[in-house]
């Protein structure tokens, strides 16, 4: 009887470990995907700012910053564009 109880406990422990590993893998993938999306929203906006600044520095005073609606810093781009108008 002791052996059956021990075997059942080990099986439950193994099942719990499998579920825990699955949750950890899912969490890692979710965190990585979120980080990727957020970094692109910031890095993409910064790239557009730099390209527009380079255009203006080259003499193109009609250059404006256009960001995707999901990008960060939309309010800064709008303020900059208003300043340049």
C-alpha positions as CSV (number, residue, x, y, z in Angstrom):
1,X,0.0,0.0,0.0
2,X,2.8,2.4,0.8
3,X,4.3,1.8,-2.6
4,X,1.0,2.6,-4.4
5,X,0.7,5.9,-2.5
6,X,4.3,6.8,-3.3
7,X,3.7,6.0,-7.0
8,X,0.5,8.1,-7.1
9,X,2.2,11.0,-5.4
10,X,5.1,10.8,-7.9
11,X,2.7,10.8,-10.8
12,X,0.9,13.8,-9.5
13,X,4.2,15.6,-9.0
14,X,5.2,14.8,-12.6
15,X,1.9,16.0,-13.9
16,X,2.3,19.2,-11.9
17,X,5.8,19.7,-13.2
18,X,4.6,19.3,-16.8
19,X,1.8,21.9,-16.3
20,X,4.3,24.2,-14.6
21,X,6.8,23.9,-17.5
22,X,4.0,24.6,-20.0
23,X,2.9,27.7,-18.1
24,X,6.5,28.9,-17.9
25,X,7.0,28.4,-21.7
26,X,3.8,30.1,-22.5
27,X,4.7,33.0,-20.2
28,X,8.1,33.4,-21.8
29,X,6.6,33.4,-25.3
30,X,4.0,36.0,-24.3
31,X,6.6,38.2,-22.6
32,X,9.0,38.0,-25.6
33,X,6.2,38.9,-28.1
34,X,5.1,41.8,-25.9
35,X,8.7,43.1,-25.7
36,X,9.2,42.7,-29.4
37,X,6.0,44.7,-30.2
38,X,6.8,47.5,-27.7
39,X,10.4,47.8,-28.8
40,X,9.3,48.2,-32.5
41,X,6.8,50.9,-31.5
42,X,9.6,52.8,-29.8
43,X,12.5,52.0,-32.2
44,X,10.4,52.6,-35.3
45,X,9.3,56.0,-34.0
46,X,12.9,57.0,-33.1
47,X,14.1,55.9,-36.6
48,X,11.4,58.1,-38.3
49,X,12.4,61.1,-36.0
50,X,16.1,60.6,-37.0
51,X,15.3,60.4,-40.7
52,X,13.2,63.5,-40.6
53,X,15.8,65.4,-38.6
54,X,18.4,64.4,-41.2
55,X,16.1,65.6,-44.0
56,X,15.7,69.0,-42.3
57,X,19.4,69.3,-41.6
58,X,19.9,68.7,-45.4
59,X,17.7,71.7,-46.1
60,X,14.3,70.0,-46.6
61,X,12.3,72.3,-44.4
62,X,9.0,70.7,-45.6
63,X,9.9,67.3,-44.0
64,X,7.4,66.1,-41.4
65,X,7.3,63.2,-39.1
66,X,4.6,60.6,-39.9
67,X,4.2,57.8,-37.4
68,X,1.9,54.7,-37.4
69,X,-1.1,55.2,-35.2
70,X,0.2,52.5,-32.9
71,X,3.7,54.0,-32.5
72,X,4.8,55.7,-29.3
73,X,5.6,59.5,-29.3
74,X,2.7,60.4,-31.5
75,X,2.1,63.6,-29.4
76,X,5.8,64.6,-29.8
77,X,5.6,64.1,-33.6
78,X,2.4,66.2,-33.8
79,X,4.0,69.0,-31.7
80,X,7.1,68.9,-33.9
81,X,5.0,69.0,-37.1
82,X,3.0,71.9,-35.7
83,X,6.2,73.8,-34.9
84,X,7.5,73.3,-38.5
85,X,4.3,74.6,-40.0
